[in-house]
Amino acid sequence: MLAAALGIKRDGNLDNLRKLKFGVRVDLPGIKLNDFQITQMGKKLNSNLSNRMYLSDAIFLAGLESEDIEFLKKIENALKHPEYAVFLGRRSCPPTQPLVLGIRNTEIYQSLLDEKWLVPAWRQKSLFRYSDNLHLRIIMDDIQKGAIKKDIPLSFSPLRREYGYRYLTEMPGKIVTKKPVPILTEHDPMSELR
């Protein structure tokens, strides 16, 4: 998404983007959807069968950290005015919330803890059905420990897509507490009879 917003071609250099520290807070985990597809490949070719997995109705807060503030400002501007269309995995999945909440002058983990919960008020009631507290997961890049994931883009070239490894670790998350419903005590049910 960042490469597209910045106008980096598919075979372009991604070194600056790989230097960024990345973290994400899971505000709403969403629902996995499985889509079975049959694609006709023409009269002489067989049909192409595929299973596609989608994440529906999820909300994530992603953060980037860098010592280079000018580069962060360039990314912020690019996400507000992208060179190429940005989407979430597939072109048919555009982001629905603002992509940029601004640049913070704190370490990424603290920023993910401090930022307000992104779930709209109308959705919150159903999430607190079984508990008064919710734990929002925070997953961060780590230098030498944690789970190994092969998802660092080295090249998006259509001829040879290539990904490298990184470490991910789960940090203590943010706790969101159910807001009490105010009880109106000033109402006098007998006022109409007076």
C-alpha positions in Angstrom: 0.0 0.0 0.0 2.8 2.4 0.9 4.7 1.6 -2.3 1.6 2.3 -4.4 0.8 5.6 -2.6 4.4 6.7 -3.0 4.4 5.8 -6.7 7.0 3.1 -6.5 6.9 0.9 -9.6 6.5 -2.9 -9.1 10.1 -3.5 -9.7 11.2 -0.4 -7.8 13.5 -0.1 -4.8 11.8 -0.8 -1.5 14.9 -0.3 0.8 13.4 2.9 2.5 10.2 1.1 3.3 12.0 -1.9 4.8 13.8 0.4 7.3 10.4 1.4 8.9 9.4 -0.2 12.2 5.8 -1.5 12.0 3.2 -2.3 14.6 -0.5 -3.0 14.5 -3.4 -2.9 17.0 -6.3 -5.2 16.4 -9.4 -3.1 17.2 -11.9 -5.5 15.7 -10.6 -8.9 14.5 -13.3 -9.4 11.8 -14.7 -12.5 10.2 -12.9 -14.9 7.8 -14.8 -15.5 4.6 -14.0 -18.3 2.2 -14.9 -17.6 -1.5 -14.7 -20.6 -3.9 -14.2 -19.3 -7.4 -14.3 -20.9 -10.9 -12.6 -19.0 -13.6 -13.1 -19.9 -17.3 -9.7 -19.9 -19.0 -11.0 -20.1 -22.6 -12.2 -22.9 -24.9 -8.9 -24.7 -25.1 -8.0 -24.4 -21.4 -9.5 -26.0 -18.3 -11.4 -24.0 -15.7 -9.3 -22.6 -12.9 -10.6 -23.5 -9.4 -9.4 -21.4 -6.4 -10.3 -20.7 -2.8 -9.9 -17.1 -1.7 -9.8 -16.1 2.0 -11.1 -12.7 2.9 -11.2 -10.8 6.2 -14.5 -9.0 6.5 -15.5 -6.2 8.9 -12.1 -5.9 10.6 -10.5 -2.7 12.0 -6.8 -2.3 12.5 -4.7 0.6 13.7 -1.3 0.4 12.0 1.7 2.5 13.0 5.1 3.2 11.4 8.2 4.4 13.2 11.3 6.1 11.8 14.0 8.5 12.9 13.5 10.2 9.5 10.6 12.6 10.2 10.7 14.0 6.6 10.2 10.5 5.2 7.2 10.0 7.5 5.7 13.3 6.3 6.3 12.1 2.7 4.4 8.9 3.5 1.6 10.8 5.2 1.2 13.1 2.1 1.3 10.1 -0.2 -1.4 8.3 1.7 -3.6 11.4 1.5 -2.8 11.9 -2.2 -1.7 8.5 -3.6 0.1 8.2 -6.9 -1.5 4.8 -7.5 -4.8 3.5 -6.1 -4.4 2.0 -2.6 -6.4 -1.1 -1.5 -6.3 -3.8 1.2 -4.9 -6.8 -0.6 -7.2 -6.7 -3.6 -8.5 -3.8 -5.8 -12.0 -4.6 -4.8 -11.2 -3.9 -1.1 -10.6 -0.2 -0.6 -10.0 1.2 2.9 -13.2 2.6 4.5 -11.6 4.7 7.3 -9.0 7.5 7.0 -5.6 6.0 6.3 -3.8 8.7 8.2 -4.4 9.8 11.8 -1.2 12.0 11.9 2.3 11.8 13.1 2.9 11.3 16.8 6.1 12.3 18.6 6.2 9.1 20.7 7.6 5.6 20.2 5.3 3.4 18.1 4.2 1.0 20.9 3.1 3.9 23.1 1.3 5.5 20.2 -0.7 2.3 19.6 -1.6 2.2 23.3 -2.6 5.9 23.5 -4.7 6.2 20.3 -8.5 6.0 20.9 -10.4 2.9 20.0 -11.5 3.0 16.3 -14.7 0.9 16.6 -17.7 3.2 16.1 -20.0 3.7 19.1 -22.9 1.9 17.4 -20.8 -1.3 17.1 -19.4 -1.3 20.6 -22.6 -2.4 22.4 -22.5 -5.9 20.8 -18.8 -6.3 21.5 -19.4 -5.9 25.3 -22.1 -8.6 25.3 -20.1 -11.1 27.5 -17.5 -8.8 29.2 -17.1 -5.3 30.5 -13.4 -5.2 29.3 -11.9 -6.0 25.9 -8.2 -6.7 25.3 -6.9 -5.2 22.0 -3.9 -7.2 20.7 -0.8 -5.3 19.6 1.7 -7.0 17.3 5.1 -5.4 16.6 8.2 -5.9 14.5 11.1 -7.2 16.7 14.8 -7.4 15.9 15.7 -10.9 17.0 12.9 -12.7 18.8 9.3 -13.7 18.3 7.5 -15.6 15.6 9.1 -15.6 12.1 7.0 -14.4 9.2 7.9 -14.3 5.6 6.1 -11.2 4.4 8.7 -8.4 4.0 8.4 -7.4 0.3 11.8 -7.5 -1.4 10.2 -7.1 -4.9 6.7 -6.8 -6.3 7.9 -7.5 -9.8 5.3 -9.5 -11.8 8.2 -11.6 -13.1 9.5 -12.5 -9.6 7.7 -11.6 -6.4 10.1 -12.0 -3.5 9.6 -11.8 0.2 12.0 -11.8 3.2 11.7 -12.8 6.8 11.0 -10.7 9.9 10.3 -11.4 13.6 7.0 -10.5 15.1 6.1 -10.3 18.8 2.9 -9.7 20.7 3.1 -6.9 23.2 0.8 -6.2 26.2 -2.3 -4.8 24.6 -4.7 -2.0 25.3 -7.7 -2.6 27.6 -11.0 -1.0 26.5 -13.7 -0.7 29.2 -17.4 -0.6 28.7 -18.7 2.9 29.3 -21.6 2.9 31.8 -25.0 3.9 30.5 -26.0 7.1 32.3 -29.0 6.8 34.6 -31.3 9.8 34.3 -32.4 10.7 37.9 -34.0 14.1 37.1 -37.1 12.6 35.4 -40.3 12.9 37.5 -42.9 10.5 36.1 -45.7 12.3 38.0 -44.8 15.8 36.6 -47.6 15.6 34.0 -50.2 15.1 36.7 -49.4 18.2 38.6 
